[in-house]
Amino acid sequence: MRVIATAGHVDHGKSTLVRALTGVDPDRLAEERARGMTIDLGFAATTLPGGEDIAFVDVPGHARFVKNMLAGVGAVDSCLFVVDATEGWKAQSEEHLRILELLGVSHGVVALTKVAGLDDDSRELAAWEVAEHLAGTFLAEAEMVAVDVPARVGTDALVAALGRLAGSTPPAVDSDRPRLWVDRSFAVRGSGTVVTGTLTGGRLAVDNQLVVEPGGRRVRVRGLQSHHASLREARPGRRVAVNLAGISHSQLHRGQALVRRGQWHLSVVIDATLMVLGTVEHPVSHRGAYTAHIGSAEIPVRMRLLGRRREIAPGSSAPIRLWLSTPGLPLLPGDRFVLREAGRAETIGGGEILDVDPVLPVARADPSLSVDRVIAERGWVEAGQLERLTGERRPPNVGRWVVGPDAIAAARDQVVSVCKKAGEVGIELANFDERRRALLAAEIPGAVVVQGRVYEAGRAPSGLSSAAREALSQLETAPWSPPDLPLTSRGALRELERHGLAVQTGGLWFATSAIEAATQVMAELLGRDPHGLTVSAARQALGVTRRHALPLLEHLDRQGLTRRHGDVRIAGPRMTRPTAAPGPPAPDSG
């Protein structure tokens, strides 16, 4: 299926063409029919003689309803551009054309309407005028069809042109990231809540668990319909009606989106490039009451120009930062937007989103679509978060992170510097945070890990005395309740301590490996119950007596791995608990 938006000045015949092509009146509101003018979005679909399924989003042409027009064209990639041959090019013809360009629409057909009363010379002149306005735009090479519906002129030629348009428009991209911007929400008796929109990015299927953003409400896809047919699965690039369970239609509105849970970053600040239209008669600065149109959403925003620029001249572009007055929209770099100024009620321009979560201040930010830039600016980015920020999947190169080369070098120098200061004694691995431990696990040059202790390369212990090896073996035999070694083993124990292989706490000696294992057990317990664990719970988990449990816990307290809070221990500042898996979806309430 191809989704085609109509565009053009009011009363130039957009709805009449859609009605003639599909047999469906897109003016669904009583007020629209009474006034003979499209006010809100209308929808209709048909199958062309060549077998191509097409759906129309019919948009209002009046200047007062531009925001409704914008809600309908945010997810389409082709258009039927309509100009009345008797009236010629008008203000909304120009504004609609520029909006389509700003949103990245790249294919279309031009319909020159109401031609029946014109002679050949007048038709030719009207076509020449339209072609002159389209020169240099994405419609410069588009087919232009002269048509008059009441006189039954040109409709067959228009149908053929639309078939060629459907065949030449590239298919919608399926990146396994479905997003459906809601443009209507209503209730159907016997079915419940239904929303409609143009599906992009990926497929939806019956029983999919989704969320509505902004808002985070979990819903289930109860049913799908497209082109008046029920579906088990809908592909991107289709107009889709989605029957939802778990939410009332009154809790949904135009401008929200259906997405998969955990797959999108929810943006409240974005960096973008803004192209100011050449028809704007004044420079654009941060002063003004602006509204951004993204997808089907209309959002009041605050704008700042990046760097040292204070204004953008008409016909030129510059990077900007926008603060969105929403709890968070599911956005990706490459998404398009249109910017309007509320005070002047005019379209200022628009452009492309470059960063959905900028981290540099306005004065230093230099956004682009480069994924390497995102990594470099953040240094360390979890692989899943990087995909949410950019839409690109990259394997982690250090632990669970994707790390830039500069950040790796800085962390390596820091680790080596600490080890160098520690000298031959080395430093416990537990003293490093999770990122540095992951770096050490990746065997960075300049530092080595031996028996839970980190040394500068070349200073790691070369070996142990036989007495030390014997003492270590005895400690590791029962790691959390080691035997009391005789006084003659004192020297061997101190040797183990110097090499980071044993720790003395509470008058007892433990192998370092036992301390690390106990730390992991405590982390798992706290992961299940973050409110804290008692000495009794720790003792039972380790299978030891209170005599051994207390010294172990006190050692973890001193290391900052746990912290005593009344009668329980909670996670300390250096404790890394296992990441909790996402919870199960909320039960279906539909």
BAGUVO-652873 format. One record per residue (C-alpha): x negated, y negated, z; residue in three letters. Coordinates in steps of 0.02 Angstrom, whole numbers, plus 50000, padded with zeros to 5 digits. Layout:
XYZAla
...
This chain:
500005000050000Met
499474982149964Arg
500104967950074Val
500354951849974Ile
500754934950052Ala
501744922049958Thr
501084904249961Ala
501594887349892Gly
502624871549917His
504384871949988Val
505784875249860Asp
504584881449726His
505424898549724Gly
504404910449834Lys
505884918949917Ser
506834919849752Thr
505384929249673Leu
505254941449820Val
507124944649812Arg
507034947749624Ala
505544959449640Leu
506144969749789Thr
508024967849800Gly
507804962149981Val
508184944450041Asp
506674939450148Pro
507654925150226Asp
508324935250372Arg
508904920750484Leu
510654913350466Ala
509914895850473Glu
508754899950328Glu
510194905850220Arg
511264890850267Ala
509894878350227Arg
509184887750078Gly
507434885950151Met
506224898350230Thr
505844893950410Ile
505004909450479Asp
504114924450406Leu
505094936150294Gly
504644953850242Phe
505084965050095Ala
504304979750004Ala
504464989049841Thr
503645002149732Thr
503034995849563Leu
503355005749403Pro
501545011649407Gly
501805019449579Gly
500925005949681Glu
501765001949847Asp
501714983449888Ile
502394973550036Ala
502714954950036Phe
502504943050181Val
503564928250129Asp
502994912350215Val
503844895350237Pro
503244881550123Gly
503794866350224His
502434856450313Ala
503354857850480Arg
503204876850477Phe
501354878650434Val
501044887650599Lys
502294901150546Asn
501434902450378Met
499764904850466Leu
500464918850574Ala
500904928650417Gly
499324927150313Val
497994930850444Gly
497824949250399Ala
498154949550210Val
496874949750070Asp
497924945049918Ser
499284932549875Cys
500674927749756Leu
500384909149734Phe
501944900049674Val
502044883049587Val
503624875049515Asp
503254870349334Ala
504504855949341Thr
503784848149500Glu
501964852749480Gly
500624853349614Trp
501204846849784Lys
500494843649956Ala
500894860850025Gln
500204868949867Ser
498534861349912Glu
498634865250098Glu
499164883350070His
497754885949945Leu
496454879350067Arg
497154889750210Ile
497044905550105Leu
495234901450062Glu
494794898050244Leu
495534914950293Leu
494494924050163Gly
495904929250046Val
495024933949884Ser
496324940549760His
497954934149691Gly
499204931049552Val
499914913949509Val
501774912249466Ala
502294896649371Leu
504164896049410Thr
505714887349339Lys
505044887149161Val
506674890949068Ala
507134872649041Gly
505424867548976Leu
504814867548798Asp
503174875548750Asp
502164859548766Asp
502834855948939Ser
502474873648997Arg
500714872448929Glu
500444855749016Leu
501114862449182Ala
499974877749169Ala
498484866649128Trp
498814855749282Glu
498914870849397Val
497324878249322Ala
496424861849354Glu
496874862349539His
496344880649551Leu
494644877749470Ala
493214882849584Gly
494354892849701Thr
494654911549718Phe
496164909549603Leu
495184901449462Ala
495194917649361Glu
496854924249425Ala
498234929149305Glu
499554915449284Met
501304921249238Val
502714909649180Ala
504334915549260Val
506124910149287Asp
507184922249389Val
508944915349351Pro
508534915349165Ala
507724932549176Arg
506114925949102Val
504424933549142Gly
504894945249284Thr
504274960649192Asp
502624951849156Ala
502484946949340Leu
502794965049394Val
501414970849276Ala
500224957449343Ala
500584962649522Leu
500204980649475Gly
498514975349407Arg
498234965049566Leu
498614980149675Ala
497414990749573Gly
495984978249579Ser
496104973449764Thr
494854983749866Pro
495644995649991Pro
495714990650173Ala
494194995650276Val
494425009950400Asp
493115007550536Ser
494085017650667Asp
494515001550761Arg
496394998950732Pro
497114981850770Arg
498874976350733Leu
499274957950760Trp
501094956850814Val
502164945150708Asp
503864951250768Arg
504554960050922Ser
506334966250941Phe
507384980351012Ala
508264993750910Val
509745002550989Arg
509295020451026Gly
507425017650995Ser
506885003451107Gly
505474991351076Thr
504834988650900Val
503434977250842Val
502884973650664Thr
501254967850588Gly
499924971450459Thr
498774985450517Leu
496904982850495Thr
495294991350548Gly
495895009150576Gly
497345021450583Arg
498795022850704Leu
499685039050741Ala
501205044350839Val
500795047251024Asp
499235036051017Asn
498905027551183Gln
498615008851154Leu
498534992551250Val
499334975851213Val
498104961251222Glu
498134948551296Pro
498934956651446Gly
498184974051456Gly
499884982851457Arg
499715001251413Arg
500935007951285Val
501225023751184Arg
501655024651000Val
503335033050996Arg
503605031150809Gly
502935023050651Leu
503815016550497Gln
503165008450337Ser
504095004550177His
505705011150257His
504915028350285Ala
504455036750449Ser
502615041550466Leu
501565052350579Arg
500055041650540Glu
499835024250464Ala
498265018950372Arg
497515001550376Pro
498124989150247Gly
499974993050274Arg
501434983450345Arg
501944994050494Val
503384994350616Ala
502835002450779Val
504095009450904Asn
503285007751075Leu
503605016551240Ala
503115008751406Gly
503574990651374Ile
505084979551342Ser
505194969351183His
505384953851294Ser
503614956851359Gln
502884955751184Leu
502694940651073His
501884934750913Arg
500014932450935Gly
499714948151039Gln
498824963250965Ala
498934982150981Leu
497204989951003Val
496395005151081Arg
495925003551263Arg
494084999751296Gly
493644997151113Gln
493674978151105Trp
492854963651194His
494194951551253Leu
493574934251208Ser
493894918051298Val
492424908751219Val
491814910751040Ile
490484903350927Asp
490974900850745Ala
490604891050589Thr
491854877250548Leu
492094871450369Met
492994854650369Val
494134852450219Leu
493614839250094Gly
495384832250098Thr
495214827250281Val
495014808350286Glu
493944806950444His
492454815550526Pro
492844829250651Val
492144828850828Ser
492564836850995His
493854823251027Arg
495584829350983Gly
496934841751032Ala
496514857050927Tyr
497424873150893Thr
496584888650823Ala
497554901350720His
496784918750730Ile
497734933950669Gly
499534929750713Ser
499014919950867Ala
499144901150891Glu
497984895651031Ile
497594878351103Pro
495694876851109Val
494334865251169Arg
492934862451043Met
491114857351053Arg
489854856050912Leu
488284866350941Leu
486564858450948Gly
486384839550937Arg
487744836050809Arg
489154824750863Arg
490304826050712Glu
490604835350550Ile
490934825650390Ala
492364830850274Pro
491804844150152Gly
490364850350261Ser
490154863950392Ser
489304866350560Ala
489274878950703Pro
490494875850845Ile
491024883451011Arg
492854885951053Leu
493584889051226Trp
495214898551205Leu
496684895351321Ser
497094913951333Thr
496664928051454Pro
495654936051312Gly
495904940451129Leu
495224956351046Pro
494044948450920Leu
492534953450815Leu
491194943750721Pro
491824941150545Gly
493604937250598Asp
494284921650512Arg
495214907050589Phe
496044890550542Val
495894874950650Leu
497274861950657Arg
497354845550752Glu
498984843850847Ala
498944824850859Gly
498824822150671Arg
499774838250630Ala
498484842350497Glu
497394856950449Thr
495604851950489Ile
494714867150420Gly
494234884550473Gly
492894897450458Gly
492144913450525Glu
491864919550702Ile
490014923150733Leu
489924927750918Asp
491354933851027Val
490424931551192Asp
489054918251177Pro
487754918051315Val
486654903151268Leu
487144885451315Pro
487894873951184Val
486264864551158Ala
485254880351119Arg
486514891851034Ala
486134896550853Asp
487464909550810Pro
487464921250662Ser
488174938250614Leu
486514946750654Ser
486644961150778Val
484784959150815Asp
485154941350873Arg
486464947750996Val
485194960151067Ile
483784947351074Ala
484854934451166Glu
485414947051297Arg
483824957451308Gly
484704972951375Trp
486434977851309Val
487344994051348Glu
487655003351185Ala
489545003351211Gly
489574984751250Gln
488534980951095Leu
489814989950988Glu
491224979951070Arg
490284963751039Leu
489784967050859Thr
490784981550789Gly
489134990450751Glu
488615006650835Arg
486775008250879Arg
485985022250981Pro
485205016851147Pro
483315016151147Asn
483065014851336Val
484235024851446Gly
485995018851405Arg
485405002151339Trp
484934994851171Val
483434984151214Val
482544971251109Gly
480654972651085Pro
480304956651182Asp
481334962651330Ala
480444979451329Ile
478754970851327Ala
479234959351472Ala
479904973651578Ala
478364984251540Arg
477194970151593Asp
478164967951754Gln
478084986551797Val
476234987751757Val
475874972151860Ser
476754979352012Val
475834995951994Cys
474174987051974Lys
474434977852139Lys
474894994352224Ala
473225001852171Gly
472875020152201Glu
474305021652326Val
475595018352190Gly
477395013552223Ile
478965023852251Glu
480035025852095Leu
481555021552201Ala
480865003852222Asn
481255000152039Phe
482984995551977Asp
483955006651857Glu
483314998051701Arg
481474999651752Arg
481735017851800Arg
482495020951627Ala
480985012551549Leu
479805023451649Leu
480785038851598Ala
480455033651418Ala
478585034551461Glu
478075016551431Ile
476205014051403Pro
475245007351553Gly
476165016651692Ala
476435034851741Val
477605043751862Val
476885057551970Val
477985066552097Gln
479195051952117Gly
477835038652130Arg
477295026351996Val
475475022251960Tyr
474525011351841Glu
473885022151700Ala
472195029351748Gly
472525027951936Arg
473695042651959Ala
473055055852081Pro
472055069151994Ser
472395082852121Gly
472755087852301Leu
471775097552428Ser
472315115252461Ser
472935110152635Ala
474015096252559Ala
474725108152430Arg
475145120652567Glu
475985107152672Ala
476995100952524Leu
477555118652485Ser
478185120752663Gln
479115104052658Leu
479945108652493Glu
480485125852556Thr
481915118052655Ala
481915100252584Pro
483235092252699Trp
482775102152857Ser
480905104652839Pro
479925114152973Pro
478905105353107Asp
477115107053046Leu
475685109453171Pro
474535095153221Leu
473175102853113Thr
474215098052961Ser
474175079553005Arg
472775075552883Gly
473635085052743Ala
475265075652775Leu
474355058752769Arg
473575064152604Glu
475315067952537Leu
475915051052599Glu
474505041952509Arg
474995050552348His
476825046452371Gly
477315064652391Leu
477925064252572Ala
478775051752688Val
478795050752877Gln
480415044552955Thr
481125046653129Gly
479635057153179Gly
479995069853041Leu
479125072852874Trp
480095075052712Phe
479505078152534Ala
479815062952422Thr
480785074152305Ser
481955078352450Ala
482245059752481Ile
482675057152298Glu
483855071952296Ala
484705065752455Ala
484905048652373Thr
485815056652226Gln
486975066152344Val
487395050152439Met
487695041052273Ala
488925054452218Glu
489845053752385Leu
489975034852376Leu
490535036052195Gly
492025046252255Arg
492355035352408Asp
491575017952394Pro
492315013052563His
490915022452649Gly
490315039052717Leu
490055044852896Thr
488535053652967Val
489615069152980Ser
490055068352794Ala
488225066152748Ala
487705080452862Arg
488985092152786Gln
488515087352609Ala
486675090752643Leu
486995106152749Gly
485885099952891Val
486025095653075Thr
486205078053144Arg
484355078853195Arg
483865078953010His
485315068852938Ala
485015053253044Leu
483175050652995Pro
483615053152812Leu
485025040152820Leu
483945027752917Glu
482605029252783His
483885025752647Leu
484475010652748Asp
482715003752755Arg
482495006252568Gln
484094996552531Gly
484905011752454Leu
486255012552588Thr
486854999952716Arg
487625003252886Arg
489344995452907His
490094999853074Gly
490245018653085Asp
489975021752900Val
488655019352766Arg
489065009852607Ile
488045007552449Ala
486554996152472Gly
485954983252345Pro
484764995752265Arg
485965010352254Met
486465015452078Thr
488105024952084Arg
488705035951942Pro
489785026051819Thr
491595030851845Ala
492475037851693Ala
493995028051632Pro
495565033051723Gly
496975042551639Pro
498255032451542Pro
499705025551640Ala
501215037051637Pro
502445033651498Asp
503855023051564Ser
504785022251399Gly
